[in-house]
Amino acid sequence: MCLTSNVHTHVVASVADHPFRRYFQQGVVVTLNTDGPLTDGITLTDEYFLAHAALRLSPNDLAQVVLNGCESAFLPEYEKVALVSRVQSELDELGGRGTP
């Protein structure tokens, strides 16, 4: 989901009203995305910062969202497994993935 785009297109009134956090807490596999930096000038970093600041997602929550994106990637299975492994290792090194 692109939080910023959903506000700009009036899908939700504000980021605070966005169901992303509720979906995440209910176990729905959610990902953060952009509608393309050329469209809104929004980066993926902006979306993660917004999710942290406005929706109060913790670093561990955000790490899970990152992994959700990797696990949902349109890649051959062997590439997806390798990607998840690499990203998980990086998150572990950063200390960004503990018990959610």
N, C-alpha and C positions, 0 to 999 in steps of 0.2 A: 504494500500500500504506500502511496505517496501522501503523507499527512498534509503537506503544504498545498498540493494540487487539490486535494479533497476540500480544503477550505476555500481556495481560490475559485473552484467551480461550484461552490455552495452545496456540496454533498453533505457537509456538516457545517454548523454555524461557526464553530471554533475548534481549535485543536483539543481543547479541554472536553469538548463534546464527542470527540472521535471515539469509536468503539474499539480501537486497536488494543488498548490495555485490557479491556474486558475480554476480548477474544483471546489474547495471550494468556490471561489468568485461567480461562476455561480450557486451555490446552489446544486451542486451534493453532495450527502451524501457520504463523504469520511472518511476513518478511517486510522489510522497509525497502522502498525503491524510489526512484525519481521518474518523472515523466519526460526526462531528458533535460540536461542543463541548458540547452538552447531554448527550450520552451519557457521555463520559469526562472532560469538562472540558479536553480536549486541543485546542490550537490548531495551525494549520499551522506557525507559528513554532516551537512545541515540537517538532514532528516534524523540522523541518529542523535544529534545534539537536541533537537526539538523533542524527540521521544523521551530523552532523559530529563530535560528541563520542564516540559509542559505535562508529560504523562507520568513523570516520576519513575521511569523504568531504571532499575539499578544497573550497575555495570555487569552483574551476572545475567540479568534479564537481557541486556543488549548483546552480550556474548551469545546467548541462546538464539536471539534473533539473527545474528550473523551466521550461526551454524544452520539455522532453518533455511537461510538463503542458499548456503552451500549444498545442503541436502535436497533442495528443491530445484537445483540448477538443471537445465536441459543439456546434460552431458551423458556420454556413455557411462555405464555403471562403474567401470574400473577408474575412469577419470574422476567421477564424483567421490568415490571412496578415497582416492589420493588427495583430492582437494580438501575434504573434510578432515582428513588426518593432518595435513599441513596446517590448516587453519586452527584446529584444536591444539596442536603443538605450540603455535604462536600465542594463542590465548592463554595456555598454561604458563608459558614463559612470562607473559605480562601480568599474570595473576588475575586475569579477568574472567575466569571461569571456575567458580567454586560450586557449591551445592546451591541450586536455584531456590 
